[in-house]
């Protein structure tokens, strides 16, 4: 059996994930102190969650895991809670408010391939169409796509204080790793670099004056999502899914993740709800029908929109001008505009 010291204890703690996530409690920064005595070792954790189930789960898992290190040794776990008693419902318990930004909205999905980036781009454009000042930050570092969708390869400038100035396009402020790298080269990034880039895009850029800052998250519930909820105060999350059950399963996981960190769900957007035949206008429910609406009722969250699968929307994204801008009367655009109005009603700017 290895000697009892901080390294051996940390090695055990590194194998304990934060409930609901894949990232461990050490890399998440929750372990604040380890004090080893002759008969008793005290571990201090610092949490920012109102969820007693999370606290109880961690307490049981940590103590059970450590007991195997030294069966005759006593382990004591002290958990400090940093939950603000009067925290507004529209803010996350972690992270900080971005200066000059009214609302930060995460657009997320449990799985890839559901059109999340297309939804994020068009939703940002729809919010701007309501008269709001909008920023769009591409947090999908491994698959950045904003440069294609908005038809620009402009390199962001910086101030003398090394504050990044987002790219301006179509009245929106944009920031993406795609603006900084060769489009044909992959982003080969490990955890620490992912965290650094994400925090730099959020805290090191000038988003002041934005009524809404929309974050296009990567699929899943990994490091980037955790970095975001640690870094900035989210007003809420929009979950993107498609009608079939295989997508809804992962959408539930994304919703559960945000629930564990006290981020409200603004609603579901069901993408690719049906194929809209351009010749006849007939609707074909290729991926099933009503899955998003049923899930929204089950989870008691709003269904913000059912977005058709439309050739014009795909062409608009490929040509660098989102469908909401290029064809505002298109049924796809109208669905996004209605979703934007619902979000604005929930998160007003005046």
Secondary structure, 3 states (H helix, E strand, C coil): CCCCCHHHHHHHHCCCECCCCCCECCCCCCEEEEEECCCEEEEEEEECCCCHHHHHHHHHHHHHHHHCCCCCCEEEEEEEECCCCCCCCCCCCCCECCCCCCEEEEEECCCCCCCHHHHHHHHHHHHHHCCCCEEEEECCCCCCCHHHHCCCCCCCEECCCCCEECEEECCEEEECHHHCCCCCCCCCCCHHHHHHHHHHHHHCECCCCCCEEEEECCCCCCHHHHHHHHHECCCEEEEEECCCHHHHHHHHHHHHHHHHCCCCEEEEEECCCCEECCCCCCEECCCCCCHHHHHHHHHCCCEEEECCECHHHHHHHHCCCCHHHHCCCCHHHHHHHHHHHHHHHHCCCC
